[in-house]
């Protein structure tokens, strides 16, 4: 009798143990499924968010390109209108007063870079100095923006009608930034060497640059290679910016 009771207790114990084990396993499987489902849901939502972001980014890029093209088209139209205005000014320039105003207006347009200009002039090339192991700082023999400004300012003082750096025309609000071996002019990167072309009287501009103790001597003292040559014809287009 006691033996049968022991067997019955063992069977009940095993049944209870199996019940607990299966209960725990069921809970774990249910929890695992819930977590996995949530992760898939989050991944799906994340993918949708990325797609939406990429779509908005592409739309914004297309709108920017369209706006930039419209800006360029409007600038082209503006230059055509300015040419018409200049032609009208020439027709009324027989009057002494009107003639003086027309010439003055034309000079302002040249400085602003709003009209094309061509004529003889000068080309100055600034190149980085030769490497010297004794010089610890590499910047000591590189061309920097202040070197370019020295030349540009002197050329304007000497009567330059138009100035460009590596073919990039300079306007009144042009910005020049040095970034290591390259110079950024109005958001366009230009590599060394830098050739500055200027339209105007060659004799006057060359004399202003080469005067003793002047711009050329200061650049050479900064280990910058300076060369200059006369140009019979230089052409410069109006300044058109991709805003």
Secondary structure, DSSP 8 states (H G I E B T S, - for coil): -HHHHHHHHHHHHHHHHHHHHHHHHHHHHHHHHHHHHHHHHHHHHHHHHHHHHHHHHHHHHHHHHHHHHHHHHHHHHHHHHHHHHHHHHHHTTTSHHHHHHHHHHHHHHHHHT-S-EEEEEEEEEEE-----TT-S-GGGGS--HHHHHHHHHHHHHTT-SEEEETTEE--TT--EEEETTEEEETTEEEESSEEEEEES-HHHHHHHHHSTTSHHHHHHHTT-EEEEEEEEEEEE-------
